[in-house]
């Protein structure tokens, strides 16, 4: 028989999942992008001489994932690829005017709201939440899954 605390925990987990799904839907309705696509577009627009490797490192995504996301952003005419003038082996990424327009239109992403509110908590409470969430992932058999720091309910490189 399930305990009341187990049911309350599952309800809280479901609320988190629903918040992530709602944030993803709002972002898609406003910009036509997934959270991962928006994060990559922001990284590209945020610097000079941005390469796929730099984006992968900063966002903690695999190179293959970045390639798939950048391919989609290029197909949507939100990003361009070009070869570096100094080193023809380097591929540089740049946001297009349409890409920058979508960035301006984008609502606050759930992970940004989370980051602001989480960082306002005392360190001991942050540690408790981390420990509880890690343990929950273990209980659900997801402890060893590779995951980026992104609140999104779908595949990270879906189109």
C-alpha positions, 0 to 999 in steps of 0.5 A: 500500500502506498503511503500518503507521503509517497502520493504527495511526492508523486503529486509534486513531481507531476506538478514539476513535469506539468510546469516544464510542459507548459513552459515548453508549450508557451515558448513554442507558441511564441517563438516556434522553438524548443527550450534547447533551440532557444538556449543554443540561439542565445549562446550563439548571439551572445558572443563573437567567433562562436563555434559549435564546440564553445556552445557545447561546452557552455551549455554542457550538451554533446557536440552531436546534440549541438550539431543537430540543433544548429542544423535545425536553426540554420534550416529555420534561417535563424543562424548562419554557419561560415568558415573563419577567415583566420582558420578555415577549419573553424566553423563560426555561428552567427544569429540572423536578424530573424534569430535575434527577433525571436530572442527578443520575443521569447518569454522567460524560460522556466530554467531562468525563473528556477535559477533566480529563485533557487539561488535566493535559497540558503545553501543548506536548502539548495543542498537538500533539494539537490540531494532529494532530487538526485535520490528521486532520479535514482529511485526512478532508475534515471540516476545514470541518465545523461541530462543537460541543465534544461527544464524541457519535457521532450528530447533535447534535439527534437525538431 
